Amino acid sequence: MTEENRFIDRYLTGHTPWVHPNPDFNLIEMVEQTPIAPCKVLDPGCGLGVEAIWLTKQGFEVTAMDVSELALEKAKTSAGPMASKITWLSMDIMDKELPNEAFDFIFDRGFYHTFDTHEERSLVAKKLASSLKENGLWLSLLGNGDGVPVRTGPPLRSASDIVLAVDPFFEILSLEVSVFGNEEANPHKIWRCLMKKRKL
């Protein structure tokens, strides 16, 4: 089963352990403390759109992307009247190209860590970099390889998995240990990685 079909199947069956009702505190902290002013933002792997909706409420111009059309339909329902302010994009980043230099900021929660090989991660990093304007930022929340693997947990990546794949395209501004913001008693350990597009 391809990665695209795996996520589509998960939304069809309802087995979506990553679903969370509130925006992740990691995003909120980074936007408020960096700070990151309202701008054009891409949310790849947006799922049910929790962060896309929050960003829109903060004044960001959001493109929310996912391989699952069912997830996008549920996200639109959750967004209510706000849905019309969000651009919804159904696509597989491995098969299609993103618009060139269209965004100022990329946020992904559990999207980048789904790519298993260095070659895939490198290609995705290149595509994301191409979609960013000069000095564009990317905040990625990824499963941490030092965490405890569990059956329903996120893919676990080492710091070197991240650095080696993104370094040709991004300058890493910070790489720190955190946890996913959700309602679990023991949330999974993650990497919180903030990157800036390298000048070509």
Backbone hydrogen bonds in HBPLUS format (Angstrom, degrees):
<---DONOR---> <-ACCEPTOR-->    atom                        ^
c    i                          cat <-CA-CA->   ^        H-A-AA   ^      H-
h    n   atom  resd res      DA  || num        DHA   H-A  angle D-A-AA Bond
n    s   type  num  typ     dist DA aas  dist angle  dist       angle   num
A0006-ARG N   A0002-THR O   2.84 MM   4  6.04 147.5  1.95 149.1 159.2     1
A0007-PHE N   A0003-GLU O   3.22 MM   4  6.47 159.5  2.26 150.1 152.7     2
A0008-ILE N   A0004-GLU O   3.09 MM   4  6.33 160.0  2.13 150.0 156.3     3
A0009-ASP N   A0005-ASN O   2.84 MM   4  5.90 159.3  1.88 144.7 150.4     4
A0010-ARG N   A0006-ARG O   2.99 MM   4  6.21 149.6  2.08 140.2 148.6     5
A0011-TYR N   A0007-PHE O   3.14 MM   4  6.41 159.3  2.18 149.8 153.2     6
A0012-LEU N   A0008-ILE O   3.11 MM   4  6.38 147.4  2.22 143.2 152.7     7
A0013-THR N   A0009-ASP O   2.92 MM   4  6.19 152.5  2.00 152.7 159.5     8
A0014-GLY N   A0010-ARG O   2.83 MM   4  5.81 129.4  2.09 140.7 154.4     9
A0016-THR N   A0014-GLY O   3.11 MM   2  5.68 123.2  2.44 106.8  91.2    10
A0019-VAL N   A0016-THR O   3.09 MM   3  5.78 170.3  2.10 124.0 127.2    11
A0027-LEU N   A0024-ASP O   3.10 MM   3  5.67 129.7  2.36 112.7 123.0    12
A0028-ILE N   A0024-ASP O   3.31 MM   4  6.71 164.5  2.33 149.9 153.8    13
A0029-GLU N   A0025-PHE O   2.84 MM   4  5.96 169.6  1.85 154.9 157.2    14
A0030-MET N   A0026-ASN O   3.11 MM   4  6.18 161.6  2.15 140.3 145.7    15
A0031-VAL N   A0027-LEU O   2.93 MM   4  6.10 167.1  1.95 159.5 162.6    16
A0032-GLU N   A0028-ILE O   2.99 MM   4  6.09 161.6  2.03 149.9 155.3    17
A0033-GLN N   A0029-GLU O   2.76 MM   4  5.68 157.6  1.81 152.5 158.7    18
A0034-THR N   A0030-MET O   3.01 MM   4  5.50 155.1  2.07 136.2 141.9    19
A0036-ILE N   A0031-VAL O   2.89 MM   5  4.75 156.9  1.95 132.5 134.1    20
A0061-GLU N   A0039-CYS O   2.92 MM  22  5.94 164.0  1.94 140.6 145.9    21
A0104-ASP N   A0040-LYS O   2.79 MM  64  5.36 164.5  1.82 144.7 149.7    22
A0105-PHE N   A0040-LYS O   3.21 MM  65  6.46 147.7  2.32 153.9 156.9    23
A0041-VAL N   A0061-GLU O   2.92 MM  20  6.06 162.3  1.95 146.3 150.8    24
A0063-THR N   A0041-VAL O   2.86 MM  22  6.25 152.6  1.94 160.1 169.2    25
A0042-LEU N   A0105-PHE O   2.95 MM  63  6.50 148.8  2.04 149.7 158.9    26
A0107-PHE N   A0042-LEU O   2.98 MM  65  6.38 161.6  2.01 163.1 168.6    27
A0043-ASP N   A0063-THR O   2.87 MM  20  6.19 161.5  1.90 165.1 165.9    28
A0065-MET N   A0043-ASP O   3.00 MM  22  5.97 170.0  2.01 136.6 139.9    29
A0045-GLY N   A0065-MET O   2.75 MM  20  5.67 117.4  2.14 124.5 143.1    30
A0046-CYS N   A0065-MET O   2.83 MM  19  5.65 164.6  1.85 153.6 156.7    31
A0049-GLY N   A0046-CYS O   2.97 MM   3  5.16 160.7  2.01 127.5 131.8    32
A0053-ILE N   A0049-GLY O   2.88 MM   4  5.94 160.1  1.92 153.8 157.3    33
A0054-TRP N   A0050-VAL O   3.16 MM   4  6.40 158.5  2.21 140.7 146.7    34
A0055-LEU N   A0051-GLU O   2.83 MM   4  6.02 167.4  1.85 155.4 158.4    35
A0056-THR N   A0052-ALA O   3.04 MM   4  6.18 154.4  2.10 142.2 149.2    36
A0057-LYS N   A0053-ILE O   3.03 MM   4  6.30 153.5  2.10 147.7 154.7    37
A0058-GLN N   A0054-TRP O   3.11 MM   4  6.45 131.1  2.36 139.9 153.2    38
A0058-GLN N   A0055-LEU O   3.03 MM   3  5.05 132.3  2.27  94.5 108.1    39
A0060-PHE N   A0055-LEU O   3.04 MM   5  5.44 160.7  2.08 150.5 144.5    40
A0059-GLY N   A0056-THR O   3.01 MM   3  5.18 160.2  2.05 107.2 112.9    41
A0087-THR N   A0062-VAL O   2.95 MM  25  6.27 173.5  1.96 160.1 159.7    42
A0064-ALA N   A0087-THR O   2.77 MM  23  6.14 151.1  1.85 161.9 171.9    43
A0089-LEU N   A0064-ALA O   2.84 MM  25  5.99 164.1  1.87 155.7 155.1    44
A0066-ASP N   A0089-LEU O   3.05 MM  23  6.59 148.5  2.15 157.3 165.8    45
A0091-MET N   A0066-ASP O   3.19 MM  25  6.13 140.2  2.35 121.9 132.1    46
A0072-LEU N   A0068-SER O   3.18 MM   4  6.51 156.8  2.24 143.9 149.8    47
A0073-GLU N   A0069-GLU O   2.89 MM   4  6.14 153.0  1.96 146.3 153.5    48
A0074-LYS N   A0070-LEU O   3.00 MM   4  6.26 158.0  2.04 149.5 155.0    49
A0075-ALA N   A0071-ALA O   2.85 MM   4  6.07 149.2  1.94 144.6 154.3    50
A0076-LYS N   A0072-LEU O   2.86 MM   4  6.11 155.9  1.91 149.5 155.1    51
A0077-THR N   A0073-GLU O   3.11 MM   4  6.37 154.4  2.18 142.4 148.9    52
A0078-SER N   A0074-LYS O   2.97 MM   4  6.25 157.3  2.02 147.1 153.2    53
A0079-ALA N   A0075-ALA O   2.87 MM   4  6.10 147.1  1.98 147.0 156.7    54
A0080-GLY N   A0076-LYS O   3.20 MM   4  6.43 133.0  2.43 140.8 151.1    55
A0080-GLY N   A0077-THR O   3.25 MM   3  5.37 137.9  2.43  98.0 108.9    56
A0082-MET N   A0079-ALA O   3.07 MM   3  5.13 140.5  2.23 136.7 128.6    57
A0083-ALA N   A0080-GLY O   3.01 MM   3  5.62 162.0  2.04 119.4 125.0    58
A0085-LYS N   A0082-MET O   2.94 MM   3  5.50 155.9  2.00 117.2 124.9    59
A0086-ILE N   A0083-ALA O   3.18 MM   3  5.41 161.6  2.21 108.4 114.1    60
A0095-ASP N   A0092-ASP O   2.96 MM   3  5.57 150.9  2.04 118.4 126.5    61
A0096-LYS N   A0092-ASP O   3.14 MM   4  6.29 145.2  2.27 155.4 165.6    62
A0101-GLU N   A0130-SER O   2.83 MM  29  5.98 169.9  1.84 142.0 145.6    63
A0102-ALA N   A0131-SER O   2.79 MM  29  5.50 127.5  2.07 125.1 133.4    64
A0103-PHE N   A0131-SER O   2.95 MM  28  6.14 165.2  1.97 159.2 163.0    65
A0133-LYS N   A0103-PHE O   2.71 MM  30  5.81 152.7  1.79 173.5 168.6    66
A0137-LEU N   A0104-ASP O   3.02 MM  33  6.45 153.4  2.09 149.0 147.4    67
A0106-ILE N   A0137-LEU O   2.80 MM  31  6.26 143.5  1.93 143.5 155.7    68
A0139-LEU N   A0106-ILE O   2.80 MM  33  6.18 162.9  1.83 163.7 165.0    69
A0108-ASP N   A0139-LEU O   2.94 MM  31  6.44 158.6  1.98 162.7 167.6    70
A0141-LEU N   A0108-ASP O   2.92 MM  33  6.28 153.1  1.99 156.4 165.2    71
A0110-GLY N   A0141-LEU O   2.94 MM  31  5.75 152.6  2.01 152.3 157.9    72
A0114-THR N   A0111-PHE O   3.12 MM   3  5.74 164.3  2.15 117.8 122.7    73
A0115-PHE N   A0112-TYR O   3.39 MM   3  6.16 174.3  2.40 120.7 122.2    74
A0121-ARG N   A0117-THR O   2.99 MM   4  6.28 167.8  2.01 154.2 157.6    75
A0122-SER N   A0118-HIS O   2.81 MM   4  5.93 156.8  1.87 151.0 157.6    76
A0123-LEU N   A0119-GLU O   3.02 MM   4  6.16 159.2  2.07 144.2 149.5    77
A0124-VAL N   A0120-GLU O   2.94 MM   4  6.16 164.7  1.96 154.7 158.7    78
A0125-ALA N   A0121-ARG O   2.94 MM   4  6.07 159.6  1.98 144.8 150.9    79
A0126-LYS N   A0122-SER O   2.96 MM   4  6.18 153.9  2.02 145.5 152.7    80
A0127-LYS N   A0123-LEU O   2.95 MM   4  6.24 157.8  2.00 149.7 155.5    81
A0128-LEU N   A0124-VAL O   2.87 MM   4  6.10 161.0  1.90 154.2 159.3    82
A0129-ALA N   A0125-ALA O   2.91 MM   4  6.05 157.4  1.96 146.0 152.5    83
A0130-SER N   A0126-LYS O   2.98 MM   4  6.20 156.0  2.04 146.5 152.8    84
A0131-SER N   A0127-LYS O   3.17 MM   4  6.41 136.1  2.38 138.4 149.2    85
A0131-SER N   A0128-LEU O   3.12 MM   3  5.15 130.2  2.38  95.0 108.3    86
A0132-LEU N   A0129-ALA O   3.07 MM   3  5.27 153.9  2.14 105.5 113.7    87
A0136-GLY N   A0133-LYS O   2.93 MM   3  5.24 143.1  2.07 141.6 136.8    88
A0197-LYS N   A0136-GLY O   2.85 MM  61  5.44 163.7  1.87 160.4 165.9    89
A0138-TRP N   A0195-MET O   2.85 MM  57  5.08 152.9  1.92 141.2 145.5    90
A0195-MET N   A0138-TRP O   2.81 MM  57  5.08 157.3  1.86 146.4 154.2    91
A0140-SER N   A0193-CYS O   2.89 MM  53  5.25 164.4  1.91 152.2 156.3    92
A0193-CYS N   A0140-SER O   2.98 MM  53  5.25 176.9  1.98 161.2 160.7    93
A0142-LEU N   A0191-TRP O   3.01 MM  49  5.14 160.0  2.05 144.8 150.9    94
A0191-TRP N   A0142-LEU O   2.70 MM  49  5.14 153.7  1.76 148.9 158.4    95
A0157-ARG N   A0143-GLY O   2.91 MM  14  5.86 167.0  1.93 128.9 131.4    96
A0144-ASN N   A0189-LYS O   3.16 MM  45  5.62 165.3  2.18 132.8 128.4    97
A0147-GLY N   A0144-ASN O   2.85 MM   3  5.43 162.9  1.88 121.0 125.7    98
A0145-GLY N   A0157-ARG O   2.66 MM  12  4.51 139.8  1.81 138.6 126.9    99
A0153-GLY N   A0150-VAL O   3.07 MM   3  5.04 162.8  2.10 107.3 112.0   100
A0161-ASP N   A0158-SER O   3.11 MM   3  5.07 123.3  2.44  93.7 108.0   101
A0162-ILE N   A0158-SER O   3.37 MM   4  6.77 150.0  2.47 145.3 151.5   102
A0163-VAL N   A0159-ALA O   2.91 MM   4  6.17 176.4  1.92 160.5 160.2   103
A0164-LEU N   A0160-SER O   2.99 MM   4  5.70 165.7  2.01 143.4 147.8   104
A0166-VAL N   A0162-ILE O   3.01 MM   4  6.17 162.1  2.04 161.1 166.1   105
A0167-ASP N   A0163-VAL O   2.95 MM   4  5.51 154.1  2.02 150.7 155.5   106
A0169-PHE N   A0166-VAL O   2.86 MM   3  5.60 150.4  1.95 128.4 137.2   107
A0170-PHE N   A0166-VAL O   2.83 MM   4  5.61 146.8  1.94 154.4 160.6   108
A0198-ARG N   A0169-PHE O   2.89 MM  29  5.49 172.7  1.90 138.6 136.9   109
A0171-GLU N   A0196-LYS O   2.72 MM  25  5.14 167.0  1.74 158.7 158.8   110
A0196-LYS N   A0171-GLU O   2.82 MM  25  5.14 158.1  1.87 146.8 154.2   111
A0173-LEU N   A0194-LEU O   2.81 MM  21  5.50 145.9  1.93 144.7 155.5   112
A0174-SER N   A0194-LEU O   3.22 MM  20  5.24 152.8  2.30 144.0 143.4   113
A0194-LEU N   A0174-SER O   2.95 MM  20  5.24 156.1  2.00 144.5 152.4   114
A0176-GLU N   A0192-ARG O   3.12 MM  16  5.30 168.4  2.14 136.5 139.0   115
A0192-ARG N   A0176-GLU O   2.77 MM  16  5.30 161.5  1.81 160.4 166.0   116
A0178-SER N   A0190-ILE O   2.98 MM  12  5.22 163.6  2.01 141.0 142.5   117
A0190-ILE N   A0178-SER O   2.84 MM  12  5.22 169.4  1.85 130.6 131.2   118
A0180-PHE N   A0188-HIS O   3.08 MM   8  5.87 151.1  2.17 156.5 165.2   119
